[in-house]
Amino acid sequence: MNLKRMLSCVACSGLGAILSFFGSQPGIARADSESPSTPLFEGGVWSTGTVLIICIVAIIAVAVGIFFILRALAKRRASGPDTGR
């Protein structure tokens, strides 16, 4: 699998995960008409900043993972049987 295809698959998977998370939440009209459910944390609902920080941390984790995977692949190619080492 080439690098461009792998990066596009990772980006699409991440975007799909984020969209499915937010898509599974109740809509604005439904949330206004119903009483709130048990909050995820004691303090109440998540703020926009909290969600943004979680998304940024997830993107950084994926980028670091891709970096180490590519580095391992490069090392494997460099130490192959045809390299003369």
Secondary structure, DSSP 4 states (H G I P E B T S, - for coil): --HHHHHHHHHHHHHHHHHHHHHTSPPHHHHHHS-----SBTTBSPPHHHHHHHHHHHHHHHHHHHHHHHHHHHHHHHTSTTS--
